[in-house]
Amino acid sequence: MINVIYFAWVRERIGLPRERIETNAATVLDLIDELSAREARYAAAFADRASLRVALDQKLSSFDAPLIDVQEVAFFPPMTGG
């Protein structure tokens, strides 16, 4: 089981701040594909992957990062300064 957390517009599109899921995904990209196939709201949230960032166990990661021993996956838009 993995805790998946959604921030900002990702959370708004999916309609949940977090969920605990069971997955066989090997990488973050596999997880995104799995989630996108669930429902239209997930597909909409993950449609523009260039505008999405991911952190694994609170460390910024890439979409090809493995999910072995990962407890938490967080999806969020890129951070901007100001």
N, C-alpha and C positions, 0 to 999 in steps of 0.2 A: 504494500500500500504506500502511496505517495500523497503528501499534502500538496495541492496545487493552489496557488494564491494568484489572484488577478487584481491589478491596480489600474486606476484611472479609466480611460475609455475601454480598456479590455474588460474590466469589471462591469462597466455600463452595458456593453454589448451582450455579454454573457448573462448578466443579471445575478451574479453571485460574487461575493468577495473571496470565497475559498471553497474548496471541496476536497474530500479524501477519496482517491480513486485507486482501483486495482488496475494495473496495466502490465502488458508484456512488452512495452516499447523499450528498445535498446538504447535509443538516443533521444535527445530533445525533439529533433525533427520527426521521429517516429511518433512521439507523444502528440505533437501538434497535428500530424496527419490523423491520428486516432481520435483526438478531440474534435477536429474539424468535421469528421464523418458522423459525429453524434447527431447534431441538429444544425439548422440554419444559423442560429445565434452564435454557435461556436465557429462555424465556417466564416461568418462575418467578422468575428473578432480576430481570426488568424489569416484573413485574406491578404493583408498587406504585411508580409513578413519583414520587409525592409524597415517598417515603422515599429518594429517590436524588438524588445530586448528580453533576455532571460537570465535569471540567477539560480544557481543550484546551491542549496544550503547556504544562502546569503552571499554567494560569490558570483560575480558577473561571469557568464559562460557563453559558449557558442552553441549554435543549433546542432552541431555534430558531436557535442559532448555526450559521453555515455551516462546512463542513468544508474549504473551499478552502485549500490549502497547509498543512493541519494534519498534523503528523507523529505526534502521540500523543493518544489519548483515554483518560481515566481515569474510571472509575465507582466511586462510593463512597457510603456512607450519610452523612447530615448529621453534622457534628462537634458534639460536646457538651463543655461545660466541666465542670470538677469539681475 
